């Protein structure tokens, strides 16, 4: 992405369509492609986004959580205010369980672990965040190594965020010296150039249906 585009705040939307995973009268679950905002950006050129696309099919679709522009995967979109309120409360209570898959630089030593590092906004760069023990908010991520590629010196890892801070997974992995491939914010030039996209995908989400009270689990195939 050029410096000019970054300064204008324009994030070109992919032509790849979202995938409908589930739909009923209360909510839909979709698979967001990479290079697409979840909600409209401030710049007029950023109106094209996931929710605006979904609203062409489900006019009342609303946003209760987001994925980064670069991150692909599962997103819940309520279709009425009661569902919005219920699912929002589940997120606040941390009873919505999400899993992400990432490919990171280097060979992670531990097979499983927990990263507990507070995150704050980075005043030096308004688009970024930082690990900060003074002003950061509590942030916890659990991880499990899925595979190690010794030839490429890369690790495929399953991530289970306990909290939901902005850029949490990117920062926590970078703090372990294992930046996510294709991360334009926190990876070195070598690790950024290792992939044409951010290798981070939300592959599972689990929550309670606000009406039926059934426990719903949805999975998405990891595209890398």
C-alpha positions as CSV (number, residue, x, y, z in Angstrom):
1,X,0.0,0.0,0.0
2,X,1.4,3.4,-1.0
3,X,2.1,6.2,1.5
4,X,-0.3,8.4,-0.4
5,X,-3.2,5.9,0.0
6,X,-2.4,5.5,3.7
7,X,-2.4,9.2,4.3
8,X,-5.7,9.6,2.6
9,X,-7.1,6.8,4.6
10,X,-8.4,4.9,1.6
11,X,-8.5,1.1,1.9
12,X,-9.4,-0.4,-1.5
13,X,-12.1,-3.0,-1.1
14,X,-11.6,-6.5,-2.5
15,X,-13.8,-7.8,-5.3
16,X,-14.0,-11.1,-3.5
17,X,-17.5,-11.7,-2.2
18,X,-18.4,-12.6,1.4
19,X,-19.7,-16.1,2.1
20,X,-23.0,-16.7,3.8
21,X,-22.5,-19.3,6.5
22,X,-25.8,-19.2,8.4
23,X,-29.0,-17.2,8.3
24,X,-32.3,-17.1,10.3
25,X,-34.8,-14.4,11.1
26,X,-32.6,-13.1,14.0
27,X,-29.0,-13.1,12.7
28,X,-26.6,-14.1,10.0
29,X,-23.1,-15.4,10.1
30,X,-20.8,-14.6,7.2
31,X,-17.2,-15.2,6.2
32,X,-15.4,-11.9,5.5
33,X,-12.7,-11.9,2.9
34,X,-9.4,-10.2,3.5
35,X,-9.0,-6.6,2.3
36,X,-12.5,-5.5,3.3
37,X,-13.6,-3.2,6.1
38,X,-16.3,-4.5,8.4
39,X,-18.0,-1.1,8.6
40,X,-17.7,2.0,6.4
41,X,-14.5,4.0,6.9
42,X,-14.3,7.8,7.5
43,X,-13.2,8.5,3.9
44,X,-16.1,8.5,1.4
45,X,-14.1,6.1,-0.8
46,X,-14.4,3.5,2.1
47,X,-18.1,3.1,1.9
48,X,-17.8,-0.4,0.4
49,X,-17.6,-2.7,3.3
50,X,-18.9,-6.0,4.7
51,X,-22.0,-4.6,6.4
52,X,-23.0,-2.6,3.4
53,X,-22.7,-5.6,1.2
54,X,-24.6,-7.8,3.5
55,X,-27.4,-5.2,3.8
56,X,-28.1,-5.6,0.0
57,X,-29.3,-9.1,0.9
58,X,-30.3,-8.6,4.6
59,X,-31.4,-4.9,4.9
60,X,-31.5,-4.8,8.7
61,X,-28.1,-6.3,9.3
62,X,-26.2,-4.6,12.1
63,X,-22.6,-4.8,13.5
64,X,-21.9,-6.3,16.9
65,X,-18.2,-7.0,16.5
66,X,-15.5,-6.4,13.8
67,X,-12.6,-7.9,12.1
68,X,-9.7,-5.8,10.8
69,X,-9.5,-4.9,7.2
70,X,-6.7,-7.4,6.6
71,X,-8.2,-10.2,8.7
72,X,-10.6,-12.7,7.1
73,X,-13.1,-15.0,8.8
74,X,-16.4,-15.3,10.7
75,X,-18.6,-12.4,11.6
76,X,-22.0,-12.3,13.4
77,X,-24.5,-9.8,12.1
78,X,-27.7,-9.3,14.1
79,X,-30.9,-8.6,12.2
80,X,-32.9,-6.8,15.0
81,X,-32.2,-4.8,18.1
82,X,-33.1,-7.6,20.5
83,X,-30.4,-9.8,18.9
84,X,-27.9,-7.0,18.8
85,X,-28.4,-6.4,22.5
86,X,-28.2,-10.1,23.5
87,X,-25.1,-10.9,21.4
88,X,-23.4,-7.7,22.6
89,X,-23.9,-8.7,26.2
90,X,-22.4,-12.1,25.4
91,X,-19.3,-10.4,24.0
92,X,-19.1,-8.2,27.1
93,X,-19.4,-11.2,29.4
94,X,-16.7,-12.9,27.3
95,X,-18.9,-15.9,26.6
96,X,-18.5,-15.7,22.8
97,X,-15.5,-18.0,22.0
98,X,-13.4,-17.3,19.0
99,X,-10.5,-19.1,17.4
100,X,-8.1,-17.8,14.8
101,X,-5.4,-19.4,12.8
102,X,-2.2,-17.6,11.9
103,X,1.1,-18.3,10.3
104,X,4.0,-16.6,12.0
105,X,7.6,-16.0,11.4
106,X,10.0,-18.3,13.2
107,X,9.6,-21.6,15.1
108,X,7.6,-21.1,18.3
109,X,9.2,-23.0,21.1
110,X,6.3,-23.9,23.3
111,X,3.4,-26.1,22.0
112,X,0.8,-24.3,24.1
113,X,0.9,-21.1,26.2
114,X,-0.8,-17.9,27.3
115,X,0.2,-14.4,26.5
116,X,-0.8,-11.8,29.1
117,X,0.3,-8.4,28.1
118,X,-1.6,-5.1,28.4
119,X,-2.4,-3.1,25.2
120,X,-2.7,0.7,24.8
121,X,-3.0,3.1,21.9
122,X,0.3,4.2,20.4
123,X,0.4,8.0,20.6
124,X,3.3,8.1,18.1
125,X,1.2,6.3,15.4
126,X,-2.6,6.7,15.6
127,X,-3.1,3.6,13.4
128,X,-1.2,1.3,15.8
129,X,-1.3,0.0,19.3
130,X,1.5,-1.0,21.7
131,X,2.2,-3.2,24.7
132,X,2.2,-0.9,27.7
133,X,2.3,-1.9,31.4
134,X,1.5,1.6,32.5
135,X,-1.6,2.6,30.5
136,X,-2.5,-0.7,28.7
137,X,-5.8,-2.6,29.2
138,X,-5.6,-6.2,30.3
139,X,-5.2,-8.5,27.2
140,X,-4.9,-12.3,27.2
141,X,-4.4,-14.7,24.3
142,X,-4.0,-18.5,24.5
143,X,-2.2,-20.3,21.8
144,X,-1.6,-23.8,20.5
145,X,1.0,-24.7,17.8
146,X,-0.6,-26.6,15.0
147,X,2.5,-27.2,12.8
148,X,6.1,-26.1,12.4
149,X,7.7,-25.6,8.9
150,X,11.4,-26.1,9.5
151,X,12.3,-25.4,5.9
152,X,10.5,-22.0,5.8
153,X,11.1,-21.3,9.5
154,X,7.4,-20.6,10.1
155,X,4.8,-21.8,12.6
156,X,1.1,-22.4,12.1
157,X,-0.7,-21.5,15.3
158,X,-4.2,-21.6,16.7
159,X,-5.1,-18.5,18.7
160,X,-7.9,-18.2,21.4
161,X,-8.3,-14.6,22.5
162,X,-9.8,-14.2,26.0
163,X,-10.1,-10.4,25.6
164,X,-10.8,-8.6,22.3
165,X,-8.4,-5.6,22.1
166,X,-7.6,-4.0,18.8
167,X,-4.6,-5.6,17.1
168,X,-4.3,-8.0,20.1
169,X,-3.2,-11.1,18.2
170,X,-0.7,-9.1,16.1
171,X,0.9,-7.5,19.1
172,X,0.9,-10.5,21.3
173,X,2.7,-12.6,18.7
174,X,5.1,-9.9,17.8
175,X,5.9,-9.6,21.5
176,X,7.0,-13.3,21.4
177,X,9.2,-12.3,18.4
178,X,6.9,-14.2,16.0
179,X,5.1,-11.6,13.9
180,X,2.3,-12.7,11.7
181,X,3.3,-13.0,8.0
182,X,2.0,-10.1,5.9
183,X,1.4,-7.7,8.9
184,X,2.0,-4.2,7.6
185,X,1.8,-2.7,11.1
186,X,4.1,-4.8,13.3
187,X,6.2,-7.1,11.1
188,X,9.7,-6.4,9.7
189,X,9.9,-5.7,5.9
190,X,11.1,-9.3,5.4
191,X,8.1,-10.8,7.3
192,X,5.7,-8.3,5.7
193,X,6.9,-9.3,2.2
194,X,6.6,-13.0,3.0
195,X,2.9,-13.0,2.2
196,X,0.6,-10.8,-0.1
197,X,-2.0,-10.8,2.7
198,X,-2.1,-10.9,6.5
199,X,-2.1,-14.6,7.4
200,X,-4.7,-14.3,10.1
201,X,-8.2,-15.9,9.8
202,X,-11.1,-16.2,12.3
203,X,-11.9,-19.8,11.7
204,X,-14.4,-20.6,14.6
205,X,-17.0,-18.7,16.6
206,X,-19.3,-20.1,19.3
207,X,-22.2,-18.3,21.0
208,X,-25.7,-18.8,22.4
209,X,-28.6,-18.1,20.0
210,X,-30.5,-15.2,21.6
211,X,-33.9,-16.8,20.9
212,X,-33.5,-20.6,20.9
213,X,-30.7,-20.5,23.5
214,X,-29.0,-23.2,21.6
215,X,-25.2,-23.2,21.6
216,X,-24.1,-22.4,18.0
217,X,-20.6,-23.2,16.7
218,X,-19.6,-22.2,13.2
219,X,-16.4,-23.0,11.4
220,X,-14.6,-21.6,8.4
221,X,-12.0,-23.2,6.2
222,X,-8.6,-21.4,6.6
223,X,-7.7,-20.0,3.2
224,X,-3.9,-20.4,3.6
